[in-house]
Amino acid sequence: MLDFNPIQAHIFYLAQEATAATDTAAGANFYTFANQLLNGIGIVGVLLLTGLGLAITFGVMRIINLAHGEFIMLGAYVTFLMQSLFQMDLLLTIPFAFLGTALIGALTELTVIRRLYGRPLETLLATWGLSIVIQGVVKLIFSAQLKYVKSPPYISGNLSVITGQDGTPLVSISYYRMFIIAVALLMLGITLYLLYQTPLGRQVRAVAQNREMAKCLGVNTSLIDLLTFAYGCGLAGIAGAVISSLKSVSPPMGQDYLVDAWMVVVTGGVDKLIGVLAGSFLIGEANAAIAFMLNDPVARVIVLAAVIVLIRYRPEGLFTVQKRA
């Protein structure tokens, strides 16, 4: 046995305490980082829902829709309205949010978008003006006060992934974030089925690849455009219904998600829906990881700068072969 004098024994004791403190701090940082990455899954689900409708609209119609955020906001207000009038569960409001925003989207395509095909700059300005009009109408109807949507009790709380020896959760994820990613993957699956397993989907893909040839073969391109825009707006409405319980519902809430949705689309590529999923995962998890190391505003700036560099050197996106015009 080693024989320490009192001074050596005290130094040895302090060294042991420092080592234990370092290990404890490293373990705490690891669990915090793991929690941040799991929370990033919820961000991935939100990005996937908000970007999916935009990818459908832009990929088929080549419409730069700056009012996409307002359709997200409309879906949130439909959910609030159904809960306020009929005390409806959040899950039951999702079909109404889809139908309501899809009908408004169809009306928008008939009255505004249809007259501007082939004129991207005018479409850009028209949809930007439309976003201002929609916000103004919503303020007149519901006022500018914040509205709140209740989440169902059966998807509240957290799921413990790693627990400590005393039973306290060290790494956990909320059930609501799992619900968001489940809804996003479900809508992605439904969209893939509609596009690749139905006659209507084949017509939509034909119009996206060569509009003039599809028209020569008898495809009603006007009807395809109407249905595509309505479906994309309906997906935005579903995103608004799901997001409504995460944050307060207000007229400008959709603007917070417009830039993120476009980043997802241009990162993954507009020609492949799987690219939207990959872009959502890359941006969501990168944002969560960088926010852990630095902070959230810096993380958003870094991610945006990375997307700008990607557009500069690979404008077709990460998961497309054919470059965008």
N, C-alpha and C positions, 0 to 999 in steps of 0.2 A: 504493500500500500504506500502511495506517495504521502510524504509528510510535508504539509504546507505550513509555513509560519502564518500568523494572523494577517499580515499584509497581503501575502500571496493568495490566501484563502478568500479575502475580500475581493481582490481583483478577479479571481476565478468566478466568484459568485456574480459580480457585475457583468462579466463576459457572458455567462449563461443567461442572465436576464436580458441582455441586449440581443442575443441570438433568438431567444424566445419571442421578444417583441418584434424583431424583424420578420420572423416566420409568421407571427400573427398578422402583421400588417400586410405581408405578401398574400396570405390567405384571404384577408378581407378584400384586398384589391382584386384578387381573382374572382371572388364571388360577386363583387360589384360589377366587374366587367362582364361576367356571364349574365347577370341580370340585365345589363344594358343591351347585350346582344339579343336576349329573349324579347325584351321590349321592342327591339328593332323589327321583330317579326310582325308586330302590330302595324308598324310604319310600312312594312312591305305590303301588307294587306290593303292599307289605305291607298298606297301608290298604285297598286294593281287595279283596284276598283276605279280610281279616278282616271288612270291612263288607258284603260281598256276601251271605253267608249270613244275617247279621242283618237285612239289608233284605228278603230273601225271607220270613223268618219273621215279622217285624213287619208287613210290607206285606200279607200274606195273612191271618195269624191274629190280628194285633194283640196278640201276646204280647211282653211286656217280659222278655226272657230274660237275666237276670243271670248265668246259668251259661254264656254263650257263650264266655267266656274259658277255661273249663275244657274245653270241647270242642276248642278250639285246643290246649290242653295235652295232651289225650288223643291228638290226631293226632300230636303230637311224640313222645309215648311209644310209639305204634305204630311210628313210623319207627325209633326207637331199638331197639325189640324186634326188628324184622325185620332190622336190621343186626347186632345182637348174636347172634341165633340162626342166621341164614342168610347172613350177610355180603352182604346184598342192597344193590344200588346205590340211591342216594337216589331216582332217578327211578322205579325199580320199586316203591318203598315207597308212592308217592303213591296208587295205587288201593287199597291195603290200608288206608291211613289214612282214605280216603273211606268205604270199606265199614265199617270198624270203628266210626267215630264215627257214621255213619248208622244202624247197628244199635242203638247205645246211645241215639241220639236217638229212634228209633222206640219203643224200650222206655220211654223217659222220657215220650213223648207218651201212650202207652197207660196208663201207671200214674199219672202225676202231672198233666200238662198238661190232658188231656182232661176231668178233673173240675173244672177251674177256668175254663172259658171264660165270658166275660162278667163276670169278677171280677178286674179288673186288679191291684188291691192285693194280693189273695191270691196271684195269679200271681207278682207281684214278690217277695213274701216266700218263696214256695215255690222259685222258681228260685235265690234267694239262698241258701236253706238247702241246695239241691241242690249248689250250687257248693262249699259247705263239706264236704258228704258226699263228693263226688268227690275233692276234695283229700285228705281223710283216707284214703280207700280207696287212692289212689295212693301215699301215704306208707307205708301198711302193706305194699303189694306191692313197691314199688321203693325204699323208704326216702327220706329227704329229701336224700340226697347228689345233687350235680349230675351229670347225664349228658351225654355229648357224642356228636354225630352227625357223621360225616365227610362232607364234600362231595366229589363226583366230581372227579377231576383234570382232566377235560376242560372244566369250567366254572370252573376256578381261574385266577387271574391277572387282568390288566387289558387293556382295549382302549384304545390310544392314539388320541385324537381329534385333538389338536394336539401336535406335537413341536417341540423347539427345533432350532437349527442343528446342534448336536452330537448330535442323535438322542435326547436325553432327553425323556421324555414330560412335557408341561406340563399337558395336560388329558386325563384318562383316566377310564374307568368300568370297574368290575369286571364280569367275565362273569357272576358269580353274581347281581348286581343286575339285569342284563339278563335272566337266567333267571327271576328273580322276576316281573318285569313281563310277560314272555312267558306264564308260567303264569297270571298274573292275567287278562290279556286273553283267553287261551284259555278260561278258565272263564267269563268274562263272555260270550263269544261262544256257548258251549254253553248257558248259562242263557237267553240271549236266544232262541236257536233253540228250546229246549224250551218256552218260554213263548208264543212267537208263531207257531210253525210246526208244532205238534203238537196233537192233540185234547186230550191231558191238559193242555197249557198253556192252552188256551181254557177248560177247566173251572176251572183254578186262578185265572185272571183273572176269571172269572165269580163265583167265591166271594169274591175280594177286593173286587169292586165291589158285590155285593149277595148276601150269604149266603142270606137267606131266599128270595129269588126263585130263586136257583140250586137250592136244595133243592126248591122247588115244581116245577122243571123236570126233576127226576129226578137231579140231580147228587149223588153220594155225598160229602157234605161231610166226613164223618168220615174217609173214605179220603183225601180231598184234604189234610186237615189232617195226617194221619199222614205222607203222602209229602212234604209241604212241609216239615214240621219235620225229618224225616230228611234231606232234601236240604240244608237249611240247616246242619244239624249236620255233614253230610259235607263241605260247603264249608269249614266251620271246621276240620275235620280236615286238609284239604289245606293250609290256611294254616299249621297247626301243623307239618306235614311239611316245608314249604318254609322256615319260620322256624327249624326245629330246628338247622340248620347255622350260622345266624347267631349264636346265643347258646346258652348252656347250657340243657339241658332240666331243669326242676324243677317241683314241684307248683304253686307260685304264679306261674309264668311267664305264664299266660293273663290275669291281672289287669292286666298292663302294656298289653294291647291292647284291653281291654274299653271303656275310656273313648274311646280313639281311634276304635274301630269305631262307637260311638254318635254321635260328632261327625261322622263321615263320613255316616251315615245321615240325621241331622237337617239337615245342611248341604245335601246334594243333594236330599233329599226321598224319601219311602218309596214313592211311586207310580211312579217312573221309575228303571229300572236305570241309564240314562245319567247320572242325577243322582249315583249312587254313584261312577261314574268321575270326574265333574267334582268332586265333593266330595273325593275322594281326591287328585286333582291339586292342588286349591286348598290343602288343608291340608298336604299333603306338601311342596310347593314353598314355601309361605309359611313353614313351620317351618324349612326349610333356609336360606332367605334371611335370616330374622330371626336365626337362630342364627349366621350368618356375621357380621352386624353387631353383635350383642350376645353372647349365649351361649345354650346349649340350654335350660336351665331357664326363662330369661326368655322365650324363643321359645314354649315350651309354654304359659306363662301368658298371653301375648298372644293366641295362637291360640285358647285356650279362652275368653278374654274376648270375642273377636270372634264366636265361635260362640254364646255366651250372648246377645249383642246381636242376632245374626241371629234366634235363636229368639224373642226378645222382639218384634221388629218384622215378622218374616216367618216365622211358625211352620210354614207349609206347605213350607218349604225353597226353594231357588233354582230348582228345575226341575220344579215341580208346579204345576198350575193349581187343583186342588181342595184346599182346606185340610183339615188333619187335625182330627179332632174333639178 
